[in-house]
């Protein structure tokens, strides 16, 4: 996945890291790829490359605690 397509979003002192590739046309949907435990958005590299090359939009976040996303230690 192209590193320049990774974005960061801060919400309530938490940092979220995700891959975003916009759709090439308004008629194609954006697909959401969510990884499981223990993993990161990088596990979706083949699917992201394939679907983005077909024009689909793609969002693949690093879930909370994984990859470039915050790893909070306090549950409060």
PDB file with one MODEL, atoms N, CA, C and O in Angstrom:
MODEL        1
ATOM      1  N   UNK A   1       0.852  -1.176   0.000  1.00  0.00           N
ATOM      2  CA  UNK A   1       0.000   0.000   0.000  1.00  0.00           C
ATOM      3  C   UNK A   1       0.893   1.233   0.000  1.00  0.00           C
ATOM      4  O   UNK A   1       1.957   1.255   0.619  1.00  0.00           O
ATOM      5  N   UNK A   2       0.444   2.231  -0.691  1.00  0.00           N
ATOM      6  CA  UNK A   2       1.203   3.474  -0.814  1.00  0.00           C
ATOM      7  C   UNK A   2       1.232   4.201   0.536  1.00  0.00           C
ATOM      8  O   UNK A   2       0.182   4.607   1.034  1.00  0.00           O
ATOM      9  N   UNK A   3       2.413   4.371   1.133  1.00  0.00           N
ATOM     10  CA  UNK A   3       2.501   5.038   2.439  1.00  0.00           C
ATOM     11  C   UNK A   3       1.946   6.459   2.442  1.00  0.00           C
ATOM     12  O   UNK A   3       1.522   6.953   3.487  1.00  0.00           O
ATOM     13  N   UNK A   4       1.942   7.116   1.294  1.00  0.00           N
ATOM     14  CA  UNK A   4       1.424   8.489   1.242  1.00  0.00           C
ATOM     15  C   UNK A   4      -0.098   8.540   1.394  1.00  0.00           C
ATOM     16  O   UNK A   4      -0.659   9.612   1.622  1.00  0.00           O
ATOM     17  N   UNK A   5      -0.769   7.391   1.271  1.00  0.00           N
ATOM     18  CA  UNK A   5      -2.221   7.348   1.413  1.00  0.00           C
ATOM     19  C   UNK A   5      -2.668   7.056   2.838  1.00  0.00           C
ATOM     20  O   UNK A   5      -3.864   6.955   3.110  1.00  0.00           O
ATOM     21  N   UNK A   6      -1.694   6.919   3.759  1.00  0.00           N
ATOM     22  CA  UNK A   6      -2.048   6.766   5.171  1.00  0.00           C
ATOM     23  C   UNK A   6      -2.359   8.128   5.762  1.00  0.00           C
ATOM     24  O   UNK A   6      -1.681   9.112   5.467  1.00  0.00           O
ATOM     25  N   UNK A   7      -3.359   8.181   6.574  1.00  0.00           N
ATOM     26  CA  UNK A   7      -3.805   9.410   7.230  1.00  0.00           C
ATOM     27  C   UNK A   7      -3.819   9.183   8.739  1.00  0.00           C
ATOM     28  O   UNK A   7      -3.817   8.045   9.208  1.00  0.00           O
ATOM     29  N   UNK A   8      -3.832  10.282   9.489  1.00  0.00           N
ATOM     30  CA  UNK A   8      -3.952  10.221  10.939  1.00  0.00           C
ATOM     31  C   UNK A   8      -5.081  11.137  11.380  1.00  0.00           C
ATOM     32  O   UNK A   8      -5.266  12.222  10.828  1.00  0.00           O
ATOM     33  N   UNK A   9      -5.831  10.693  12.375  1.00  0.00           N
ATOM     34  CA  UNK A   9      -6.964  11.440  12.897  1.00  0.00           C
ATOM     35  C   UNK A   9      -6.883  11.406  14.416  1.00  0.00           C
ATOM     36  O   UNK A   9      -6.729  10.335  15.003  1.00  0.00           O
ATOM     37  N   UNK A  10      -6.983  12.563  15.059  1.00  0.00           N
ATOM     38  CA  UNK A  10      -6.962  12.636  16.523  1.00  0.00           C
ATOM     39  C   UNK A  10      -8.359  12.918  17.045  1.00  0.00           C
ATOM     40  O   UNK A  10      -9.022  13.865  16.622  1.00  0.00           O
ATOM     41  N   UNK A  11      -8.796  12.063  17.987  1.00  0.00           N
ATOM     42  CA  UNK A  11     -10.095  12.238  18.640  1.00  0.00           C
ATOM     43  C   UNK A  11      -9.912  11.947  20.125  1.00  0.00           C
ATOM     44  O   UNK A  11      -9.476  10.859  20.501  1.00  0.00           O
ATOM     45  N   UNK A  12     -10.247  12.924  20.967  1.00  0.00           N
ATOM     46  CA  UNK A  12     -10.170  12.742  22.421  1.00  0.00           C
ATOM     47  C   UNK A  12      -8.838  12.148  22.870  1.00  0.00           C
ATOM     48  O   UNK A  12      -8.817  11.139  23.574  1.00  0.00           O
ATOM     49  N   UNK A  13      -7.749  12.754  22.476  1.00  0.00           N
ATOM     50  CA  UNK A  13      -6.392  12.335  22.859  1.00  0.00           C
ATOM     51  C   UNK A  13      -5.985  10.967  22.310  1.00  0.00           C
ATOM     52  O   UNK A  13      -4.969  10.416  22.732  1.00  0.00           O
ATOM     53  N   UNK A  14      -6.747  10.421  21.392  1.00  0.00           N
ATOM     54  CA  UNK A  14      -6.377   9.157  20.746  1.00  0.00           C
ATOM     55  C   UNK A  14      -6.022   9.438  19.297  1.00  0.00           C
ATOM     56  O   UNK A  14      -6.665  10.254  18.637  1.00  0.00           O
ATOM     57  N   UNK A  15      -5.011   8.768  18.817  1.00  0.00           N
ATOM     58  CA  UNK A  15      -4.553   8.909  17.429  1.00  0.00           C
ATOM     59  C   UNK A  15      -4.995   7.676  16.641  1.00  0.00           C
ATOM     60  O   UNK A  15      -4.701   6.545  17.028  1.00  0.00           O
ATOM     61  N   UNK A  16      -5.694   7.900  15.549  1.00  0.00           N
ATOM     62  CA  UNK A  16      -6.128   6.812  14.673  1.00  0.00           C
ATOM     63  C   UNK A  16      -5.356   6.897  13.362  1.00  0.00           C
ATOM     64  O   UNK A  16      -5.259   7.967  12.761  1.00  0.00           O
ATOM     65  N   UNK A  17      -4.811   5.779  12.922  1.00  0.00           N
ATOM     66  CA  UNK A  17      -3.999   5.691  11.711  1.00  0.00           C
ATOM     67  C   UNK A  17      -4.749   4.794  10.725  1.00  0.00           C
ATOM     68  O   UNK A  17      -5.154   3.687  11.076  1.00  0.00           O
ATOM     69  N   UNK A  18      -4.933   5.270   9.495  1.00  0.00           N
ATOM     70  CA  UNK A  18      -5.705   4.480   8.529  1.00  0.00           C
ATOM     71  C   UNK A  18      -5.230   4.749   7.105  1.00  0.00           C
ATOM     72  O   UNK A  18      -4.642   5.790   6.812  1.00  0.00           O
ATOM     73  N   UNK A  19      -5.499   3.795   6.241  1.00  0.00           N
ATOM     74  CA  UNK A  19      -5.196   3.913   4.813  1.00  0.00           C
ATOM     75  C   UNK A  19      -6.483   4.337   4.122  1.00  0.00           C
ATOM     76  O   UNK A  19      -7.536   3.733   4.330  1.00  0.00           O
ATOM     77  N   UNK A  20      -6.395   5.380   3.297  1.00  0.00           N
ATOM     78  CA  UNK A  20      -7.568   5.856   2.571  1.00  0.00           C
ATOM     79  C   UNK A  20      -7.206   6.076   1.112  1.00  0.00           C
ATOM     80  O   UNK A  20      -6.281   6.819   0.788  1.00  0.00           O
ATOM     81  N   UNK A  21      -7.949   5.419   0.247  1.00  0.00           N
ATOM     82  CA  UNK A  21      -7.796   5.592  -1.195  1.00  0.00           C
ATOM     83  C   UNK A  21      -9.179   5.931  -1.739  1.00  0.00           C
ATOM     84  O   UNK A  21     -10.070   5.083  -1.691  1.00  0.00           O
ATOM     85  N   UNK A  22      -9.390   7.145  -2.254  1.00  0.00           N
ATOM     86  CA  UNK A  22     -10.726   7.530  -2.722  1.00  0.00           C
ATOM     87  C   UNK A  22     -11.138   6.762  -3.980  1.00  0.00           C
ATOM     88  O   UNK A  22     -10.298   6.308  -4.757  1.00  0.00           O
ATOM     89  N   UNK A  23     -12.451   6.632  -4.157  1.00  0.00           N
ATOM     90  CA  UNK A  23     -12.981   5.989  -5.365  1.00  0.00           C
ATOM     91  C   UNK A  23     -12.663   6.863  -6.578  1.00  0.00           C
ATOM     92  O   UNK A  23     -12.619   8.090  -6.484  1.00  0.00           O
ATOM     93  N   UNK A  24     -12.444   6.207  -7.714  1.00  0.00           N
ATOM     94  CA  UNK A  24     -12.108   6.939  -8.941  1.00  0.00           C
ATOM     95  C   UNK A  24     -13.337   7.536  -9.621  1.00  0.00           C
ATOM     96  O   UNK A  24     -13.218   8.446 -10.441  1.00  0.00           O
ATOM     97  N   UNK A  25     -14.527   7.017  -9.274  1.00  0.00           N
ATOM     98  CA  UNK A  25     -15.747   7.598  -9.840  1.00  0.00           C
ATOM     99  C   UNK A  25     -16.845   7.563  -8.779  1.00  0.00           C
ATOM    100  O   UNK A  25     -16.816   6.740  -7.864  1.00  0.00           O
ATOM    101  N   UNK A  26     -17.800   8.460  -8.915  1.00  0.00           N
ATOM    102  CA  UNK A  26     -18.879   8.567  -7.942  1.00  0.00           C
ATOM    103  C   UNK A  26     -19.772   7.329  -7.925  1.00  0.00           C
ATOM    104  O   UNK A  26     -20.487   7.106  -6.948  1.00  0.00           O
ATOM    105  N   UNK A  27     -19.747   6.531  -8.968  1.00  0.00           N
ATOM    106  CA  UNK A  27     -20.608   5.354  -9.057  1.00  0.00           C
ATOM    107  C   UNK A  27     -20.076   4.132  -8.326  1.00  0.00           C
ATOM    108  O   UNK A  27     -20.789   3.137  -8.193  1.00  0.00           O
ATOM    109  N   UNK A  28     -18.839   4.187  -7.851  1.00  0.00           N
ATOM    110  CA  UNK A  28     -18.264   3.033  -7.162  1.00  0.00           C
ATOM    111  C   UNK A  28     -18.222   3.269  -5.653  1.00  0.00           C
ATOM    112  O   UNK A  28     -17.914   4.373  -5.205  1.00  0.00           O
ATOM    113  N   UNK A  29     -18.534   2.228  -4.866  1.00  0.00           N
ATOM    114  CA  UNK A  29     -18.544   2.390  -3.410  1.00  0.00           C
ATOM    115  C   UNK A  29     -17.139   2.414  -2.817  1.00  0.00           C
ATOM    116  O   UNK A  29     -16.153   2.083  -3.476  1.00  0.00           O
ATOM    117  N   UNK A  30     -17.083   2.814  -1.563  1.00  0.00           N
ATOM    118  CA  UNK A  30     -15.849   2.729  -0.788  1.00  0.00           C
ATOM    119  C   UNK A  30     -15.965   1.511   0.119  1.00  0.00           C
ATOM    120  O   UNK A  30     -16.944   1.361   0.849  1.00  0.00           O
ATOM    121  N   UNK A  31     -14.963   0.650   0.066  1.00  0.00           N
ATOM    122  CA  UNK A  31     -14.954  -0.590   0.838  1.00  0.00           C
ATOM    123  C   UNK A  31     -14.188  -0.380   2.136  1.00  0.00           C
ATOM    124  O   UNK A  31     -13.167   0.307   2.154  1.00  0.00           O
ATOM    125  N   UNK A  32     -14.679  -0.970   3.220  1.00  0.00           N
ATOM    126  CA  UNK A  32     -14.053  -0.870   4.535  1.00  0.00           C
ATOM    127  C   UNK A  32     -13.471  -2.224   4.907  1.00  0.00           C
ATOM    128  O   UNK A  32     -14.197  -3.216   4.963  1.00  0.00           O
ATOM    129  N   UNK A  33     -12.165  -2.274   5.161  1.00  0.00           N
ATOM    130  CA  UNK A  33     -11.480  -3.499   5.557  1.00  0.00           C
ATOM    131  C   UNK A  33     -11.049  -3.379   7.014  1.00  0.00           C
ATOM    132  O   UNK A  33     -10.236  -2.518   7.350  1.00  0.00           O
ATOM    133  N   UNK A  34     -11.585  -4.234   7.881  1.00  0.00           N
ATOM    134  CA  UNK A  34     -11.262  -4.222   9.304  1.00  0.00           C
ATOM    135  C   UNK A  34     -10.475  -5.476   9.649  1.00  0.00           C
ATOM    136  O   UNK A  34     -10.909  -6.590   9.358  1.00  0.00           O
ATOM    137  N   UNK A  35      -9.323  -5.292  10.266  1.00  0.00           N
ATOM    138  CA  UNK A  35      -8.498  -6.444  10.641  1.00  0.00           C
ATOM    139  C   UNK A  35      -8.926  -6.995  11.992  1.00  0.00           C
ATOM    140  O   UNK A  35      -9.628  -6.335  12.758  1.00  0.00           O
ATOM    141  N   UNK A  36      -8.490  -8.214  12.268  1.00  0.00           N
ATOM    142  CA  UNK A  36      -8.782  -8.866  13.545  1.00  0.00           C
ATOM    143  C   UNK A  36      -7.562  -8.880  14.442  1.00  0.00           C
ATOM    144  O   UNK A  36      -6.592  -8.164  14.198  1.00  0.00           O
ATOM    145  N   UNK A  37      -7.613  -9.691  15.472  1.00  0.00           N
ATOM    146  CA  UNK A  37      -6.548  -9.801  16.468  1.00  0.00           C
ATOM    147  C   UNK A  37      -5.598 -10.923  16.068  1.00  0.00           C
ATOM    148  O   UNK A  37      -6.074 -11.954  15.593  1.00  0.00           O
ATOM    149  N   UNK A  38      -4.350 -10.792  16.223  1.00  0.00           N
ATOM    150  CA  UNK A  38      -3.528  -9.578  16.307  1.00  0.00           C
ATOM    151  C   UNK A  38      -3.068  -9.212  14.917  1.00  0.00           C
ATOM    152  O   UNK A  38      -2.415 -10.023  14.261  1.00  0.00           O
ATOM    153  N   UNK A  39      -3.372  -8.061  14.458  1.00  0.00           N
ATOM    154  CA  UNK A  39      -3.117  -7.722  13.069  1.00  0.00           C
ATOM    155  C   UNK A  39      -3.050  -6.213  12.887  1.00  0.00           C
ATOM    156  O   UNK A  39      -3.193  -5.462  13.852  1.00  0.00           O
ATOM    157  N   UNK A  40      -2.831  -5.764  11.642  1.00  0.00           N
ATOM    158  CA  UNK A  40      -2.844  -4.345  11.295  1.00  0.00           C
ATOM    159  C   UNK A  40      -3.491  -4.195   9.921  1.00  0.00           C
ATOM    160  O   UNK A  40      -3.832  -5.182   9.269  1.00  0.00           O
ATOM    161  N   UNK A  41      -3.650  -2.964   9.500  1.00  0.00           N
ATOM    162  CA  UNK A  41      -4.229  -2.696   8.182  1.00  0.00           C
ATOM    163  C   UNK A  41      -3.367  -3.260   7.061  1.00  0.00           C
ATOM    164  O   UNK A  41      -3.861  -3.512   5.962  1.00  0.00           O
ATOM    165  N   UNK A  42      -2.083  -3.459   7.333  1.00  0.00           N
ATOM    166  CA  UNK A  42      -1.175  -4.003   6.324  1.00  0.00           C
ATOM    167  C   UNK A  42      -1.550  -5.394   5.843  1.00  0.00           C
ATOM    168  O   UNK A  42      -1.117  -5.813   4.769  1.00  0.00           O
ATOM    169  N   UNK A  43      -2.350  -6.118   6.623  1.00  0.00           N
ATOM    170  CA  UNK A  43      -2.788  -7.457   6.198  1.00  0.00           C
ATOM    171  C   UNK A  43      -3.692  -7.413   4.979  1.00  0.00           C
ATOM    172  O   UNK A  43      -3.880  -8.425   4.305  1.00  0.00           O
ATOM    173  N   UNK A  44      -4.254  -6.243   4.693  1.00  0.00           N
ATOM    174  CA  UNK A  44      -5.176  -6.093   3.574  1.00  0.00           C
ATOM    175  C   UNK A  44      -4.491  -5.611   2.298  1.00  0.00           C
ATOM    176  O   UNK A  44      -5.171  -5.219   1.349  1.00  0.00           O
ATOM    177  N   UNK A  45      -3.170  -5.632   2.256  1.00  0.00           N
ATOM    178  CA  UNK A  45      -2.444  -5.037   1.126  1.00  0.00           C
ATOM    179  C   UNK A  45      -2.907  -5.587  -0.229  1.00  0.00           C
ATOM    180  O   UNK A  45      -3.097  -4.814  -1.168  1.00  0.00           O
ATOM    181  N   UNK A  46      -3.087  -6.875  -0.345  1.00  0.00           N
ATOM    182  CA  UNK A  46      -3.499  -7.458  -1.640  1.00  0.00           C
ATOM    183  C   UNK A  46      -4.893  -6.984  -2.041  1.00  0.00           C
ATOM    184  O   UNK A  46      -5.127  -6.647  -3.202  1.00  0.00           O
ATOM    185  N   UNK A  47      -5.817  -6.957  -1.083  1.00  0.00           N
ATOM    186  CA  UNK A  47      -7.181  -6.520  -1.370  1.00  0.00           C
ATOM    187  C   UNK A  47      -7.220  -5.028  -1.689  1.00  0.00           C
ATOM    188  O   UNK A  47      -7.936  -4.611  -2.599  1.00  0.00           O
ATOM    189  N   UNK A  48      -6.459  -4.221  -0.952  1.00  0.00           N
ATOM    190  CA  UNK A  48      -6.427  -2.771  -1.196  1.00  0.00           C
ATOM    191  C   UNK A  48      -5.880  -2.482  -2.588  1.00  0.00           C
ATOM    192  O   UNK A  48      -6.455  -1.678  -3.322  1.00  0.00           O
ATOM    193  N   UNK A  49      -4.786  -3.121  -2.959  1.00  0.00           N
ATOM    194  CA  UNK A  49      -4.193  -2.913  -4.284  1.00  0.00           C
ATOM    195  C   UNK A  49      -5.177  -3.343  -5.374  1.00  0.00           C
ATOM    196  O   UNK A  49      -5.362  -2.631  -6.361  1.00  0.00           O
ATOM    197  N   UNK A  50      -5.804  -4.497  -5.196  1.00  0.00           N
ATOM    198  CA  UNK A  50      -6.724  -5.012  -6.213  1.00  0.00           C
ATOM    199  C   UNK A  50      -7.937  -4.095  -6.396  1.00  0.00           C
ATOM    200  O   UNK A  50      -8.224  -3.660  -7.511  1.00  0.00           O
ATOM    201  N   UNK A  51      -8.653  -3.800  -5.297  1.00  0.00           N
ATOM    202  CA  UNK A  51      -9.887  -3.029  -5.419  1.00  0.00           C
ATOM    203  C   UNK A  51      -9.639  -1.571  -5.793  1.00  0.00           C
ATOM    204  O   UNK A  51     -10.431  -0.981  -6.528  1.00  0.00           O
ATOM    205  N   UNK A  52      -8.560  -0.984  -5.302  1.00  0.00           N
ATOM    206  CA  UNK A  52      -8.275   0.401  -5.682  1.00  0.00           C
ATOM    207  C   UNK A  52      -7.887   0.485  -7.161  1.00  0.00           C
ATOM    208  O   UNK A  52      -8.180   1.483  -7.820  1.00  0.00           O
ATOM    209  N   UNK A  53      -7.231  -0.551  -7.685  1.00  0.00           N
ATOM    210  CA  UNK A  53      -6.895  -0.555  -9.114  1.00  0.00           C
ATOM    211  C   UNK A  53      -8.142  -0.688  -9.987  1.00  0.00           C
ATOM    212  O   UNK A  53      -8.126  -0.306 -11.157  1.00  0.00           O
ATOM    213  N   UNK A  54      -9.223  -1.229  -9.418  1.00  0.00           N
ATOM    214  CA  UNK A  54     -10.500  -1.351 -10.131  1.00  0.00           C
ATOM    215  C   UNK A  54     -11.359  -0.101  -9.971  1.00  0.00           C
ATOM    216  O   UNK A  54     -12.458  -0.032 -10.523  1.00  0.00           O
ATOM    217  N   UNK A  55     -10.862   0.899  -9.212  1.00  0.00           N
ATOM    218  CA  UNK A  55     -11.576   2.156  -9.063  1.00  0.00           C
ATOM    219  C   UNK A  55     -12.356   2.322  -7.780  1.00  0.00           C
ATOM    220  O   UNK A  55     -12.900   3.396  -7.522  1.00  0.00           O
ATOM    221  N   UNK A  56     -12.423   1.272  -6.964  1.00  0.00           N
ATOM    222  CA  UNK A  56     -13.169   1.358  -5.712  1.00  0.00           C
ATOM    223  C   UNK A  56     -12.420   2.227  -4.699  1.00  0.00           C
ATOM    224  O   UNK A  56     -11.192   2.312  -4.725  1.00  0.00           O
ATOM    225  N   UNK A  57     -13.169   2.863  -3.819  1.00  0.00           N
ATOM    226  CA  UNK A  57     -12.561   3.534  -2.685  1.00  0.00           C
ATOM    227  C   UNK A  57     -12.250   2.498  -1.622  1.00  0.00           C
ATOM    228  O   UNK A  57     -12.941   1.485  -1.513  1.00  0.00           O
ATOM    229  N   UNK A  58     -11.215   2.750  -0.842  1.00  0.00           N
ATOM    230  CA  UNK A  58     -10.801   1.784   0.189  1.00  0.00           C
ATOM    231  C   UNK A  58     -10.433   2.534   1.468  1.00  0.00           C
ATOM    232  O   UNK A  58      -9.721   3.537   1.437  1.00  0.00           O
ATOM    233  N   UNK A  59     -10.938   2.021   2.595  1.00  0.00           N
ATOM    234  CA  UNK A  59     -10.521   2.486   3.913  1.00  0.00           C
ATOM    235  C   UNK A  59     -10.084   1.252   4.695  1.00  0.00           C
ATOM    236  O   UNK A  59     -10.831   0.281   4.809  1.00  0.00           O
ATOM    237  N   UNK A  60      -8.851   1.301   5.241  1.00  0.00           N
ATOM    238  CA  UNK A  60      -8.320   0.191   6.031  1.00  0.00           C
ATOM    239  C   UNK A  60      -7.648   0.773   7.274  1.00  0.00           C
ATOM    240  O   UNK A  60      -6.482   1.163   7.218  1.00  0.00           O
ATOM    241  N   UNK A  61      -8.371   0.835   8.397  1.00  0.00           N
ATOM    242  CA  UNK A  61      -7.796   1.430   9.605  1.00  0.00           C
ATOM    243  C   UNK A  61      -6.977   0.419  10.413  1.00  0.00           C
ATOM    244  O   UNK A  61      -7.201  -0.789  10.348  1.00  0.00           O
ATOM    245  N   UNK A  62      -6.019   0.960  11.176  1.00  0.00           N
ATOM    246  CA  UNK A  62      -5.392   0.181  12.240  1.00  0.00           C
ATOM    247  C   UNK A  62      -6.325   0.331  13.431  1.00  0.00           C
ATOM    248  O   UNK A  62      -6.570   1.445  13.893  1.00  0.00           O
ATOM    249  N   UNK A  63      -6.843  -0.776  13.926  1.00  0.00           N
ATOM    250  CA  UNK A  63      -7.788  -0.719  15.040  1.00  0.00           C
ATOM    251  C   UNK A  63      -7.069  -0.263  16.309  1.00  0.00           C
ATOM    252  O   UNK A  63      -5.845  -0.352  16.406  1.00  0.00           O
ATOM    253  N   UNK A  64      -7.833   0.223  17.269  1.00  0.00           N
ATOM    254  CA  UNK A  64      -7.287   0.740  18.513  1.00  0.00           C
ATOM    255  C   UNK A  64      -6.376  -0.301  19.168  1.00  0.00           C
ATOM    256  O   UNK A  64      -6.787  -1.434  19.422  1.00  0.00           O
ATOM    257  N   UNK A  65      -5.133   0.105  19.436  1.00  0.00           N
ATOM    258  CA  UNK A  65      -4.161  -0.786  20.060  1.00  0.00           C
ATOM    259  C   UNK A  65      -3.215  -1.452  19.081  1.00  0.00           C
ATOM    260  O   UNK A  65      -2.325  -2.189  19.505  1.00  0.00           O
ATOM    261  N   UNK A  66      -3.376  -1.219  17.788  1.00  0.00           N
ATOM    262  CA  UNK A  66      -2.571  -1.904  16.775  1.00  0.00           C
ATOM    263  C   UNK A  66      -1.982  -0.920  15.776  1.00  0.00           C
ATOM    264  O   UNK A  66      -2.526   0.162  15.556  1.00  0.00           O
ATOM    265  N   UNK A  67      -0.864  -1.309  15.175  1.00  0.00           N
ATOM    266  CA  UNK A  67      -0.236  -0.511  14.127  1.00  0.00           C
ATOM    267  C   UNK A  67       0.069   0.892  14.592  1.00  0.00           C
ATOM    268  O   UNK A  67       0.619   1.083  15.676  1.00  0.00           O
ATOM    269  N   UNK A  68      -0.283   1.885  13.778  1.00  0.00           N
ATOM    270  CA  UNK A  68       0.001   3.274  14.074  1.00  0.00           C
ATOM    271  C   UNK A  68      -1.065   3.964  14.920  1.00  0.00           C
ATOM    272  O   UNK A  68      -0.956   5.160  15.192  1.00  0.00           O
ATOM    273  N   UNK A  69      -2.090   3.228  15.337  1.00  0.00           N
ATOM    274  CA  UNK A  69      -3.157   3.790  16.158  1.00  0.00           C
ATOM    275  C   UNK A  69      -2.747   3.734  17.625  1.00  0.00           C
ATOM    276  O   UNK A  69      -1.949   2.886  18.024  1.00  0.00           O
ATOM    277  N   UNK A  70      -3.305   4.654  18.431  1.00  0.00           N
ATOM    278  CA  UNK A  70      -2.967   4.734  19.853  1.00  0.00           C
ATOM    279  C   UNK A  70      -3.187   3.396  20.547  1.00  0.00           C
ATOM    280  O   UNK A  70      -4.036   2.591  20.165  1.00  0.00           O
ATOM    281  N   UNK A  71      -2.380   3.202  21.583  1.00  0.00           N
ATOM    282  CA  UNK A  71      -2.452   1.991  22.406  1.00  0.00           C
ATOM    283  C   UNK A  71      -2.719   2.408  23.854  1.00  0.00           C
ATOM    284  O   UNK A  71      -1.811   2.406  24.686  1.00  0.00           O
ATOM    285  N   UNK A  72      -3.971   2.763  24.147  1.00  0.00           N
ATOM    286  CA  UNK A  72      -4.275   3.243  25.501  1.00  0.00           C
ATOM    287  C   UNK A  72      -4.108   2.127  26.534  1.00  0.00           C
ATOM    288  O   UNK A  72      -4.387   0.961  26.258  1.00  0.00           O
ATOM    289  N   UNK A  73      -3.645   2.509  27.732  1.00  0.00           N
ATOM    290  CA  UNK A  73      -3.467   1.509  28.791  1.00  0.00           C
ATOM    291  C   UNK A  73      -4.531   1.661  29.881  1.00  0.00           C
ATOM    292  O   UNK A  73      -4.722   0.754  30.691  1.00  0.00           O
ATOM    293  N   UNK A  74      -5.221   2.804  29.905  1.00  0.00           N
ATOM    294  CA  UNK A  74      -6.267   3.052  30.893  1.00  0.00           C
ATOM    295  C   UNK A  74      -7.622   2.884  30.234  1.00  0.00           C
ATOM    296  O   UNK A  74      -7.878   3.467  29.180  1.00  0.00           O
ATOM    297  N   UNK A  75      -8.498   2.084  30.848  1.00  0.00           N
ATOM    298  CA  UNK A  75      -9.813   1.831  30.245  1.00  0.00           C
ATOM    299  C   UNK A  75     -10.788   2.979  30.469  1.00  0.00           C
ATOM    300  O   UNK A  75     -11.854   2.996  29.853  1.00  0.00           O
ATOM    301  N   UNK A  76     -10.468   3.916  31.310  1.00  0.00           N
ATOM    302  CA  UNK A  76     -11.341   5.051  31.571  1.00  0.00           C
ATOM    303  C   UNK A  76     -11.258   6.046  30.456  1.00  0.00           C
ATOM    304  O   UNK A  76     -11.929   7.078  30.498  1.00  0.00           O
TER     305      UNK A  76
ENDMDL
END
